[in-house]
Amino acid sequence: RGIKMKVIFFCGDKSRYGMAHLKPLLESRFTVSKVIIPAQERWRIFQRQLLGERYYSEKNAVRWNLKSLIKAIFPQKILNIIRSIVPNNNGLKGENAKNICRQSNVPMEVVFDVNDDKFCNDLKKEGCDLIISAAYPQIFKENLLNIPSKGAVNFHPSALPRCRGAHPHYWALATGEQYGGITAHFMTERLDAGNIIAQITFDISSYSYTEYYDRIIEETPKLVNKVEDYFFNNETKSIPQNSEDSTFFREDREIHHRIFWNLHDSKKIYNLVRAGNAFFFLRGHKIIISKAYISSSNRNITNNVIVESGTVVDFLQDSVVIQTLSGFINIQEVNINGKKLSWRRWSDEYKIRIGLKME
């Protein structure tokens, strides 16, 4: 009792995962003195980086959109008056960081570059015990990480040291991890590699992408509570990550979702389907598998019959059966051009026959 711990929260407000931390932190024993959210251009840069694209800074380019045109025409004082008169429609879209901070009387600041010298110097003057980050679209550098007296903490949606890097909940499913989870760890300049403060793990072997992500959001307040207890109980032990057991991934691209029949066995294909948007081609059509299961044998593949992977071998009461590199994938539902088709409708409309080879 009587302990105060000043926290600055860096919130990736366009991420459902990032936003899942905001209320639990505001309702905790931490004193959240400020919430930092990224500028729109920072999100654009982040997306380009994930996709491996080149980008340019808004500081060095004029963006002639409606907002910039209005700013060029009207003085700031006039714009402030207009904002005070015109109602804010953001609330119609549901809760957002701005509204939550306003209701909690916590200042919010929009920042383009959190590693900027001026921003870091201003933060030093304010002082804080902790920096906490969740889904923030920028890597923090040493100058920023050294500001808080008790360290900088990041919340990461995987069971570290597994699945460091981008989109970990996708990769956990796509690579067939048995367990997933969420982790709070101290931040270092090496991405997702700092000592673990607290962690929640659970079996994900039967989860789809949506189910796994929902579970991550559900568990997040519990992890915030564990981190709260760690600091308010003056605990000092944290667990170093085992680098030998670590995996690291970059953002998934379209090629990571493609099924390669000559390379993938039934388990790999099933994991890609669970992770979302697993696809192959047939007669020039992109076929996304939205529902499937695995079988280890098939009534038509007996007596040493050898069939090329990707070939339709059977129709069952609930699926189209396709040979894979090892085992069979039973396709129950597909998505073509945004339209879901049952296996039966797909086979009728696209003339699927036994012996047909998928691309």
N, C-alpha and C positions, 0 to 999 in steps of 0.2 A: 504494500500500500504506500501511496505517496510517491512512488517511482514514476517519473515521466520520461518518455522516450520519443523524441522528435523524429518523425519520418517524412521523407519526401518520396512520393509514389510516382513512378514513371509508368504510365498506363497506356498500353496499346489499345486505344479506345475503339478501333474498327475491328478488333478481334473479340469474338464471344468469350474466348478464354481469358484475354486480358481484362475484360470488363467483369468477369466472374470474381475477381479479387477486390474490386473497388468497395462494394458495400461491406464485406467482411472486415476489411482493413479499417474503414471508417467507424465500424461498430466495435472494434477491438480496443484494447487498452493502449495501443499505440496512439500517439498524438500526431495525426497526419496534418502537417503544417501547409502542405501544398501538393497539388496533383499536377503533373506534367503530362501533356498529351502531344503527339507529333503533329507538325504542320502537314497540310494536304500534300505539299510537294515532297515531304519526307516519305510519305506512304508511296508516292509515285516512284521515287528513287528506289525504295525498298523492293517494290514489285519488279522493276526493271533489273535490279541486281539478282533477284531470285530467278528470273528468266534468262539471265546471262546477256541482257541487252545493254547497250551504251546509254548513258543518260547525261543530261546537262543540268546545271544549277539554275534555278529560277532567278538567282541573283544576277546572272549574266545574260538573261534573255527576257524580252518583253512578251508576256502571254496576253495576247489581245483577245480576251474573252469578255463577256458581259461585265463581270466584276471589275476587271482592270480598267475597262472603259468608263464605268461609273466613277471609280476612284480618280481617274484622270480629269473628269469633268467637274466633280463636286468637291469642295473643300471638306476636310475631315469633320469640322464642326457641324456642317450641314448633314453629313452622313450619320453622325451621332444622334442628331435630332430625329432623323427619319427612323433610325433603329428604335428609338424610344417610343415612337408612335405606332409603327407597324408591329403587329403581334408576332411572337416567335413560334414558328410552326414545328420546331424540332420535337416538341412534346407529342405531336401526333404520331410520330414514328416510334414511340415507346421510350423507355428510359435511355438516356445517354449520359456521358460523363459530365457534361455541363450542367444538366438539370440535377443530377445527384449531388454534385459539389455545391450547387446553390442551396439545395435543401439542407445540406449539412454545414453550411457556412464555412466551407473550405475553399481557399483560393485555387483557381485553376489557371495554368499558363500554357499557351501554345508555343512550342519551340521547334525551330527548323533543324538546328544542330546542337545537340546536348554536349558535344565535345568542344564547342566554340570557347575560346579563352575568356571572353567577356561573360558568357553564361556561367562558366565554372567559377570565375572570380566572384561573381554576384552570389553564387550559391555558398561559397566559402564564407562570405561575410554574414549570410543568414545563419549558417551553421546547422548541422543536423547530426543525430546519432546514427541514423540508418538511411540508406537508399534502398528502396525496394522496387523491383521491376517485374512486369509480367507482359509478355508479348510486345515489348517495345521494339520498333523496327529499326534499331540502330545498335551497333556494337559500341559499348562504353570503353573509353580509353583510360589509361592510368590516371590522368589528371582529374577525371571525374570520380573514378573509383576510390581515390585517396581522400576525398572530402569528408565522408561520414566517419565519426569517431569509432563506431562499432562495426563498420564494414558495409558492404553492398550485397544485397540478397536478390537472387533471381529465382522466379518460379518457372519450371520447365515441365511440359506435359509428356514426360516419359520416365521410365524407371532407370535413371542414370546409374552407371555410365553407358547404358544401352541407348541408342538412338539420340546421340548428340546432334545438334544442327537444326536444319529446317524441317518443318512438317513431320515431327516425330511420330505422331499418332498414325499417319498414313504408313510410314515405313515400318512401324512395329507390326502392322497387319500384313503388309506386302511381303515382308521377309519372314513371316511365320513365327514371330516371337510368341512364346507361351504366356509370358507375363508382361503387363504394361503398368502404367501408373503415373504419378506426378511427384516431382522432386523440388525441394527448396535447397539452394546451395549458395555458398559465397561466390561472388563474381570475381574472376580474374580476367586478364586480357586474353587468355586462351578460352575460347568459346565453350561454355557448358562443362568446364573441367574442374571447377572449384570444389572445395570440401562440402560434403552433404550435411545439411542441418537437420532436415526431416524428410521423410519419404512415405508415400502410401502406394502399395502395389496390390495388384489383383489379377486374376486369371482372365485373359482376353481371347482364349482359344476359340470361343464360339461367337465372338462379337463381330458385327458389321461395323463399318466406319462410323455410322451415325450413333450406334449403340455405345461404341467406345468413347466417342467425343462427349456424348451425354453423361457417361459415367465420370469422365474427367471433370466436367463442370460440376457435377453433383458432389465430388470429393474435394473440390477446391477449398470451400470454407473450412473443412476439417484440417487441411494442411496449413491454412492461415493460422488457425488456432494452435497448431503444434509449434509454428514459428514464434507466435506470441509467447507461448509457455517457455520456449527455449531462452528468449531474451529476458523475460520478466523473472525467470527462476535463476538468472545469472549463470546459465550453463556455459561452459567454455569448450567442451569437446565437440568436434565435428569429424566426420568420417572422410578420409581421403578416398578419392575414386581410384578404382583399379584400372589403370590405362590399358592393361592387357585384355581386359574384358569389354573395353569400350567399342562402340560402333559410331560412325559419323556419316551423316547424309546431307546432301544439298537438296534444294527444292525438287520435287518430282516434276518431270516433263511428260509430254504425251508418250514418248517412247518407253517410259517406265511403266505405262499402263498397257502396252501392247502385248498380246499373247503371241509368242513365237513357238509354233507347234513343234518344230524340230529341236527345240531347246528345253521346253518347259514340261514338267510332269504334272500329274493331276493335282497334287498338293500345291505346287507353285501357282497354277492357274486358279485354284480355289481361293488362295490367299489374295491374289490380285483382284478377284471378284469381290471379296469381302472388303478390300481397301477402297474399291469404287472405280467405276469407269474402265474396267478391263475390256479390251476390244480386240477384234480381228476383222478381216475383210472377207467378203464373199461377193464375187461378180461386181466389184467396185463399190459395194455398199459397206459402210462402217457398221459393224454389229457389236453393240455393247452388251455384255452379259450382266443382267441385273439380279438373276437368281439361279443358283446351281448347287449341286452337291457332288461328292466323289463316290465312285464305286471301284472296287479292286478287281472285279471280274465281270464278264458279260457272256451271255448264253451263246452268242454268235462267234465268239473268239475262242474256239476250242480246237483240239486236234492239231496243235502247232501252227495254226493259221497266223501269219504275220501280216499286219496291216500298218500302213504308214500313219504316223502321228498326224492328227488333224482330220482324220477320215470319219464320216458318220458310219456307225456300225449297227445301230439299233434304234428302235422307238419303243419306249415303255409307256405305261399309263400316265406317267407324270413328266416325261422328259424326252429330249433328243440326246442320244448317247454318242459321244465322240471319243475316239481313241487318242490318248496323249502319249508322251514319251514313256510314261510308266503309269498304268492305271487308266481310268476313264473319267471324263467330266460329264455329268448329266445336266444338260441345260434345260431349265424350267421356264425362264422368262428372258426376253431380250429387249433392248431399247434401240430403235432405229429412227434417227432424225427426231429425237425427243418423244417418240411414240412407243409405249410399252406394248409388247406382243407376247402372248402366251406361246409356249413351245409349239402347240398345235397350229395356232394361227400363223406363226412364223414358217413352219414347215409347209403349210398349204400355200401361203402367198408367195414364198420364195422358192417353191418346188425343191424342198430338201428331200433328198433320197439317200438310201443306204449306198455307200461307196463314194458319195460326194466329198471332195477334199476342200477344206477351208483354207483360206489364204493367210 
